[in-house]
Amino acid sequence: MGNNILTQSGIGSETVGSATLSPSGSFVAGSYETFTLTYTAGFYGIDDSGSLKIVFRYASDQSTPQFNNPEAPNYVSVAASNDAVLEARFDPKGNVRPWDKCIYIKVVRGFLKEGDTIRVIFGDTSMGSPGMRIQTFCEDTFEFRVLVDAIATYTYVPVKKQPFIAIVPGPVDRYRIVVPSLITTGEPIRVNIKGEDRWGNPTNQMSDVVRVVADLQTEGLPEKTELIPGEFAKSIDGVVISNSGICRFQILSEAGNCLAISNPIRVVDEIETGKRAFWGDLHGQSEETIGSNSARSYFEFGRDRAFLDVIGHQGNDFQISDNFWADLNSLTAEFNEPGRFVTVPGYEWSGNTSLGGDRNVFFADEGHQICRSSKALVPTTKFEGQICPTATDLFSALKPKTGEVLLFAHCGGRYADIKLAHDGLLEPSIEIHSSWGTFEWLLRDAFEMGYRVGIVANSDGHKGRPGASYPGPATFGAVGGLTCFRTHELSRDAIFECLKKRHHAATTGSRTWLDVTITTESPGTVFHQDPAIVKAEGIGTSQVMMGDIMHLPEGNAVLRASISGNTPIVKVDLFNGLEHLHTIRPYTKEELGSTIRVIWQGAEYRGRFRAVNWDGTLRVVDNRIVAFQPVNFLNPDRMVQFHNEQQVEWQSITTGNISGIELKLADSSMGRILIETPIVSVNIDIADVGYGEILYEAGGLDRQLSICRLPDMNSHLDLEMEETVDIKEDGDNAFYLRVTEQDGNQAWSSPIYLFRDL
């Protein structure tokens, strides 16, 4: 037969027919389109009760096909050329991953012979439908993969040539400008500019002449910068900032309007040893496992379009073939460029939740053997003896490589159960934010168990956009996170050493500057490895940084923090382990105005379907809404709607992260606010909303709604704080900060652990 895909059936791809797609070519991400897929039956035809599957990748966020309402979006019509009766339905888990999403078409009466066709019109507009909304992220080869059960055995064979389209970015919706976070005066830097479409895709449709300016005196900025169609990014090299301070760059239009403001740069005369700052996203996947686009384009995107310093690739272990593992090792070796762009080899150990849950595994170099949780999608592997079905098995297998391997616990589809299994030497940090949401409960688990862990955030992105991973309209509820590594240089060895010492901070995707130190009244002993689990020599000192573990027999301690936001700072929460000590706000009560901030947050539970529906309305009585601003509304299709001067409406979900709305009222104290959501109802006098938050707890997992008042013009982008912290005599004191900015971004410092008794 030739090209026999399934030997048990003896049917090859050439004999099950063919599929064509019209139109073909390139289409703008997130646009409404109409496609006609024509399947032509092959030698075997399709027998009575046989079927056809048209499958799409799990990562795709195109709108869900529907077959019942021809006037509504995403209507799909199906017909056979010989009038055979067909039954069509959509099943989001109707096929083997990563091609989970499935349109199932069954021949329920009649049959197809060779040459007969089935025509499937995606986004059929003939009865009024606007079409089908295609996925919101770019992909060179978006497949409509066709599988055929020709002889009604529920054994599917793919057609030989799969139809596909290219999904490309739309026009510029916003500009981004990205710069380093910490430099010395006179140090040349690169200023990176890109345009993004409404869905966050870097776009090659930039066509502007702009001017880049800075807060501090600079050299090397051109008078004008031309952004040329065809370019996805523009970099200005050799820019020098001449004096110390906090600096932000702006992109100005020819008319002088501000198009974008950069992340903050701390410019200092000298950087403390070991405290340079590099940004990384160590966790995401490509199309070879469950993501989109190739592994090569994944690394290229992180370097050239997200402007990362550090990157890792984390494919699900049970889907990484031996060949792909070899390819990944080749790619990380090829792309690793010390001083410019550092790659960290690794994979995701994807054990079932009951067996320990997801872990990220990272190696100091290439060439290591992969230890899989199972062989679910790679039944043939030369590593037969290296199956580790439980997290404890994994730790045991990796123990001999201590020093060459590190792990993170994380929450994705499966969540890590660190109470069930954890190794403090191999697993120094936990991931508390990703595209899946925010998971501060994982940190609380660690504190409850007495673990000493650092905090990281990554994207766990599936859309091929590491370092700039937007959620789109579907499964993922948040923007992917970033980790700021504090170490002496940009190299693998330095990043690995940084991870071992937990010298890092985490954000929800912004490049918020967060530096925390503690100075002690009397000298203590700092340990970079946990002395509770390994004998290690300590170092005498009176100052420690994020992630350090310090034995402090006596004396007080002063915590100092330097914070610079991308947008104004709303609050900083100070914690000692499980205890919330207090909230610091950069503005005074006297600065408060008529701006009311309403925030909702949380998740249903720890598992895969954690999203909380917060669709709701807010109404004011005896007052007027004169302006409003959404907070963390990440899906452009679901924004706050202004109903009238008394009411706004919204559609919103959270997956542990925060979302909300800010209102500017005509009067600062008159009237009432009434809020209705499926979770919480609120009826409150506006005069009662003040400096502190009023909380409405809502069960679930950290579900709550809060209301507070803000200044009408919050200009507090930067904050320096200092305060004496009380040291508990028993157990750990795990001091860390959580920063919340006005746009909804958050940042966390890795805890500093102080303890009295060895």
Secondary structure, 3 states (H helix, E strand, C coil): CCCEEECCCCEEHHHCCEEEEECCCEEECCCEECEEEEEECCCCCECCCCEEEEEECCCCCCCCCECCCCCCCCEEEEEECCCCEEEEEEECCCCCCCCCEEEEEEEEECCECCCCEEEEEECCCCCCCCCEECCCCCEEEEECEEEEECCCCCCCEECCCCCEEEEECCCCCEEEEECCCEEECCCCEEEEEEEECCCCCECCCCCEEEEEEECCCEECCCCCEEECCCCCCEEEEEEEECCCEEECEEEECCCCCEEEECCCEEEECCCCCCCEEEEEECCECCCCCCCCCCHHHHHHHHHHCCCCCEEECCCEHHHCCHHHHHHHHHHHHHHCECCCEEEECEEEECCCHHHCCCEEEEECCCCCCCCECCCCCCCCCCCCCCECCCHHHHHHHHHHHECCEEEEECECCCECCCCCCCCCCCCCEEEEEECCEECHHHHHHHHHHCCCCEEEECCCECCCCCCCCCCCCCCCCCCCCEEEEEECCCCHHHHHHHHHHCCEEEECCCCCEEEEEEEEEEEEEEECCCCCCCCCCCEEEEEEECCCEEECCCCCEEEEEEEECCCCEEEEEEEECCEEEEEECCCCHHHEEEEEEEEEEEECCCCCCCCEECCEEEEEECCCEEEEEEECCCCCCCCCEEEECCEEEECCEECCCEEEEEEEECCCCCCEEEEECCCCEEEEEHHHCCCCCEEEECCCEEEEEEEEEEECCCCCCEEEEEEEECCCCCCEEEEEEEEEECCCCEEEECCEEEECCC
